[in-house]
Amino acid sequence: MKSSAKKVELASVDDLFSTEESRADAQRERVLEIPLSELHPFKNHPFKVKDDESMMETADSIRQYGVLVPAIARPDPEGGYELVAGHRRHRASELAEKETMPVIVRDLDDDAATIIMVDSNLQRESLLPSERAFAYKMKLEAVKHQGARTDLTSAQVGPKLTAAEKIAENSPDSKSQIKRYIRLTELIPKLLDMVDEKKIAFNPAYELSFLKKEEQVQLLDAMDSEQATPSLSQAQRLKKFSQEGHLSIDVMRAIMGEEKKSDLDKVTFTSDTLRKYFPKSYTPARMQETIIKLLEQWQKKRQQQHER
């Protein structure tokens, strides 16, 4: 009687282990040397990549030692790879006349890629207010989107954090400061440039962000005609007039034409004005010390004359 059992072929122990090893190897991240021409910038990348002194130092380092920390990129459906982290290293590699750079390639969705892109740059001390503002805005939208998907697929464990609170957990700024930075994205580009250039301070800029876009355009005209930028108090009043529907170009010019208390209390001399009265060897600190002593002598002389 013939057996009806089918012949079963068992894999060898070597085959089993090699299969598991190949699976693990396939999932393991690798550092690849990718041509610079195949690496494209992240869409709407909020951080400026400038050929400044710091960039030149990075290029010199890469020329001598290569890129020590691999960039992160994801496959681009249209070809090549989209940089997620490493835009400055990419530019420095170009300046160093390198043809490739080390890159870790990951399959990332838009939200995960955005969060990595922002987090890899936020710790830099030299960030401009506009860079931080748009970076926080992009990350906030990504975290909100991730949270919406999580809420649909899993039960909430523990207290639910707001998107801003989640960002603040791994950020140098508090939740409230993050929200204030994001408000700056409501400024028109010319005003935001003035914030980056430190012509308008952060707190007044936050208040000005509540003005309508057309009012912000008019404010530029008022600032130009009065040759002044708004203080915090002036910005707050501009905001109040706007919210009440009473902000006009005339009101703006009247506010911007006010003399600030800080200007009334301050006397400024340029070094060129003072330099001709002092030896070339005098430092600014020594010049100031000498001026104070002379003023004290002048005051004593006046008092003596008054007592006679």
C-alpha positions as CSV (number, residue, x, y, z in Angstrom):
1,M,0.0,0.0,0.0
2,K,1.4,3.3,-1.1
3,S,1.7,6.1,1.4
4,S,-0.5,9.1,0.7
5,A,1.8,11.5,2.6
6,K,3.4,14.1,0.5
7,K,7.1,14.5,0.6
8,V,8.0,17.5,2.7
9,E,11.4,19.1,2.2
10,L,12.8,20.8,5.3
11,A,15.2,23.7,5.1
12,S,18.6,23.2,6.5
13,V,19.7,25.0,9.6
14,D,22.2,27.0,7.6
15,D,19.4,28.1,5.2
16,L,17.1,29.1,8.1
17,F,19.8,31.3,9.7
18,S,20.9,32.8,6.5
19,T,17.3,33.8,5.7
20,E,16.8,35.5,9.1
21,E,20.2,37.2,8.7
22,S,19.2,38.5,5.2
23,R,15.9,39.8,6.5
24,A,17.6,41.6,9.4
25,D,20.2,43.0,7.0
26,A,17.5,44.2,4.6
27,Q,15.8,46.1,7.5
28,R,19.1,47.5,8.9
29,E,19.9,51.1,7.9
30,R,22.9,51.6,5.8
31,V,25.1,54.6,5.0
32,L,25.3,55.1,1.3
33,E,27.6,57.3,-0.7
34,I,25.2,59.2,-2.9
35,P,26.1,61.7,-5.7
36,L,25.4,65.3,-4.6
37,S,23.4,65.8,-7.9
38,E,20.9,63.2,-6.8
39,L,20.1,64.9,-3.5
40,H,17.3,67.5,-3.6
41,P,16.3,70.0,-0.9
42,F,13.3,69.4,1.3
43,K,10.1,71.0,0.0
44,N,9.5,74.4,1.7
45,H,12.7,74.0,3.7
46,P,12.5,76.9,6.2
47,F,16.1,77.2,7.1
48,K,18.4,79.4,5.0
49,V,21.6,77.9,3.7
50,K,24.1,80.8,3.3
51,D,27.7,80.9,2.1
52,D,28.8,82.7,5.2
53,E,31.9,82.3,7.3
54,S,30.5,79.3,9.2
55,M,29.7,77.6,5.9
56,M,33.3,78.2,4.6
57,E,34.7,76.6,7.9
58,T,32.4,73.6,7.4
59,A,33.6,73.3,3.7
60,D,37.2,73.4,4.9
61,S,36.6,70.7,7.4
62,I,34.8,68.5,4.8
63,R,37.7,69.1,2.4
64,Q,40.1,67.8,5.0
65,Y,38.2,65.1,6.8
66,G,35.0,64.5,4.8
67,V,31.4,64.5,6.1
68,L,31.6,62.9,9.5
69,V,27.9,62.7,10.3
70,P,25.8,61.2,7.5
71,A,22.8,63.2,6.2
72,I,19.3,61.7,6.1
73,A,17.2,61.5,3.0
74,R,14.2,59.7,1.6
75,P,13.6,58.3,-1.9
76,D,12.1,60.9,-4.3
77,P,9.3,59.4,-6.4
78,E,10.4,61.7,-9.3
79,G,14.0,60.4,-9.0
80,G,16.9,60.8,-6.7
81,Y,16.5,61.5,-3.0
82,E,14.9,64.3,-1.0
83,L,17.2,65.6,1.8
84,V,15.6,65.5,5.2
85,A,18.6,66.5,7.3
86,G,21.9,67.7,6.0
87,H,21.3,70.7,3.7
88,R,24.3,72.6,5.1
89,R,26.5,69.6,4.8
90,H,25.3,69.2,1.2
91,R,26.2,72.8,0.3
92,A,29.5,72.6,2.1
93,S,30.3,69.4,0.2
94,E,29.7,71.2,-3.1
95,L,32.0,74.0,-2.0
96,A,34.6,71.4,-1.0
97,E,34.3,70.0,-4.6
98,K,33.1,66.6,-3.4
99,E,31.1,64.4,-5.7
100,T,29.3,62.3,-3.1
101,M,28.3,62.5,0.5
102,P,27.3,59.8,3.1
103,V,23.6,59.5,3.5
104,I,21.2,57.3,5.5
105,V,18.2,56.6,3.3
106,R,14.8,56.0,5.1
107,D,11.3,55.5,3.9
108,L,9.5,58.4,5.7
109,D,6.0,59.8,5.2
110,D,5.6,63.6,5.0
111,D,4.9,64.1,8.7
112,A,7.8,62.0,10.0
113,A,10.2,63.6,7.5
114,T,9.0,67.1,8.5
115,I,9.6,66.5,12.2
116,I,13.1,65.1,11.6
117,M,13.9,68.0,9.3
118,V,12.8,70.6,11.9
119,D,14.4,68.8,14.9
120,S,17.8,68.4,13.2
121,N,18.0,72.2,12.9
122,L,16.2,73.7,15.9
123,Q,19.1,73.3,18.3
124,R,21.3,75.7,16.3
125,E,22.0,78.9,18.2
126,S,22.2,81.1,15.1
127,L,18.6,80.6,13.9
128,L,16.8,83.6,12.6
129,P,13.3,84.4,14.1
130,S,11.8,83.7,10.6
131,E,13.5,80.3,10.4
132,R,12.3,79.3,13.9
133,A,8.8,80.6,13.1
134,F,8.2,78.6,9.9
135,A,9.9,75.5,11.3
136,Y,7.6,75.5,14.4
137,K,4.6,76.0,12.1
138,M,5.6,73.1,9.9
139,K,6.2,70.8,12.8
140,L,3.0,71.8,14.5
141,E,1.0,70.9,11.4
142,A,2.8,67.6,11.2
143,V,2.3,66.7,14.8
144,K,-1.4,67.6,14.6
145,H,-1.8,65.4,11.6
146,Q,0.0,62.5,13.3
147,G,-2.2,63.0,16.4
148,A,-5.4,62.9,14.3
149,R,-4.3,59.6,12.7
150,T,-3.3,58.1,16.1
151,D,-6.7,59.1,17.7
152,L,-8.5,57.2,15.0
153,T,-6.5,54.0,15.4
154,S,-5.6,53.7,19.1
155,A,-7.0,54.4,22.5
156,Q,-5.6,57.4,24.4
157,V,-3.3,56.5,27.3
158,G,-2.7,59.1,30.0
159,P,-3.4,62.9,29.7
160,K,-3.7,64.1,26.1
161,L,-1.0,66.7,25.2
162,T,-1.7,69.5,22.7
163,A,0.5,69.6,19.6
164,A,2.3,72.7,21.0
165,E,3.0,70.8,24.3
166,K,4.5,67.9,22.3
167,I,6.8,70.2,20.4
168,A,7.9,71.9,23.6
169,E,9.0,68.6,25.1
170,N,12.0,68.4,22.8
171,S,12.4,72.1,22.1
172,P,14.5,74.9,23.6
173,D,11.3,77.1,23.7
174,S,8.2,76.8,25.9
175,K,4.7,76.1,24.6
176,S,3.7,79.8,24.8
177,Q,6.9,81.0,23.1
178,I,6.4,78.4,20.3
179,K,3.0,79.9,19.7
180,R,4.4,83.4,19.7
181,Y,7.0,82.4,17.1
182,I,4.4,80.9,14.9
183,R,2.4,84.2,15.0
184,L,5.4,85.8,13.2
185,T,4.5,83.8,10.1
186,E,1.5,86.2,9.8
187,L,3.8,89.1,9.1
188,I,4.4,90.2,5.5
189,P,7.9,89.4,4.2
190,K,9.3,92.9,4.5
191,L,8.3,93.2,8.1
192,L,9.6,89.7,8.9
193,D,12.9,90.6,7.2
194,M,13.2,93.6,9.6
195,V,12.7,91.2,12.5
196,D,15.6,89.0,11.2
197,E,17.7,92.1,10.8
198,K,16.9,93.2,14.4
199,K,15.4,96.4,13.2
200,I,12.1,95.4,14.9
201,A,12.3,93.6,18.2
202,F,10.5,90.2,18.8
203,N,7.8,91.5,21.2
204,P,6.7,94.4,19.0
205,A,6.8,92.1,16.0
206,Y,4.4,89.7,17.8
207,E,1.9,92.5,18.3
208,L,2.2,93.7,14.7
209,S,1.4,90.2,13.5
210,F,-2.3,90.8,14.4
211,L,-2.6,93.7,11.9
212,K,-4.3,92.9,8.6
213,K,-2.0,92.4,5.7
214,E,-3.0,95.7,4.1
215,E,-2.4,97.5,7.4
216,Q,1.1,96.0,7.5
217,V,1.8,97.4,4.1
218,Q,0.6,100.8,5.2
219,L,2.7,100.6,8.3
220,L,5.8,100.2,6.2
221,D,4.9,103.5,4.6
222,A,4.4,105.2,7.9
223,M,7.7,103.8,9.3
224,D,9.5,105.1,6.2
225,S,7.9,108.6,6.4
226,E,8.7,109.0,10.1
227,Q,12.0,107.2,10.0
228,A,11.1,105.1,13.0
229,T,10.3,101.5,14.0
230,P,7.6,100.7,16.6
231,S,8.3,100.1,20.2
232,L,6.3,97.5,22.2
233,S,3.9,100.2,23.5
234,Q,3.4,101.6,20.0
235,A,2.9,98.2,18.5
236,Q,0.3,97.3,21.2
237,R,-1.6,100.5,20.4
238,L,-1.5,99.8,16.6
239,K,-2.9,96.4,17.3
240,K,-5.7,97.9,19.5
241,F,-6.7,100.4,16.9
242,S,-6.7,97.7,14.3
243,Q,-9.0,95.4,16.4
244,E,-11.4,98.3,17.0
245,G,-11.4,99.1,13.2
246,H,-9.9,102.6,13.7
247,L,-6.4,102.0,12.3
248,S,-5.6,104.4,9.4
249,I,-2.4,105.6,7.7
250,D,-2.9,108.9,9.6
251,V,-3.1,107.1,12.9
252,M,0.0,105.1,12.1
253,R,2.0,108.2,11.2
254,A,0.9,109.9,14.4
255,I,2.0,107.0,16.5
256,M,5.2,106.4,14.6
257,G,6.0,110.2,14.8
258,E,6.0,110.1,18.6
259,E,9.3,110.6,20.4
260,K,10.2,107.5,22.4
261,K,11.1,107.9,26.0
262,S,14.3,105.9,25.4
263,D,15.3,108.5,22.7
264,L,14.6,111.4,25.1
265,D,16.8,109.8,27.8
266,K,19.7,108.9,25.6
267,V,22.6,111.0,24.3
268,T,24.8,109.3,21.7
269,F,28.2,110.2,20.4
270,T,29.9,108.4,17.6
271,S,33.6,107.4,18.1
272,D,34.5,109.5,15.1
273,T,33.1,112.6,16.9
274,L,35.1,111.9,20.0
275,R,38.3,110.5,18.6
276,K,39.8,113.8,17.6
277,Y,39.9,114.9,21.3
278,F,41.9,111.9,22.5
279,P,45.2,110.2,21.8
280,K,45.1,107.3,19.4
281,S,46.1,104.9,22.2
282,Y,42.9,105.6,24.2
283,T,40.3,102.8,24.2
284,P,36.6,103.6,24.2
285,A,36.5,102.6,27.9
286,R,39.3,105.0,28.7
287,M,37.7,107.8,26.7
288,Q,34.4,107.3,28.6
289,E,36.3,107.4,32.0
290,T,38.1,110.6,31.0
291,I,34.8,112.3,29.9
292,I,33.1,111.5,33.2
293,K,36.1,112.9,35.1
294,L,36.0,116.1,33.1
295,L,32.3,116.5,33.6
296,E,32.7,116.0,37.4
297,Q,35.4,118.8,37.4
298,W,33.1,121.0,35.3
299,Q,30.2,120.4,37.8
300,K,32.4,121.2,40.8
301,K,33.6,124.4,39.1
302,R,30.0,125.5,38.4
303,Q,29.0,124.8,42.0
304,Q,31.9,126.9,43.3
305,Q,30.9,129.8,41.0
306,H,27.3,129.5,42.1
307,E,28.4,129.7,45.8
308,R,30.3,133.0,45.3
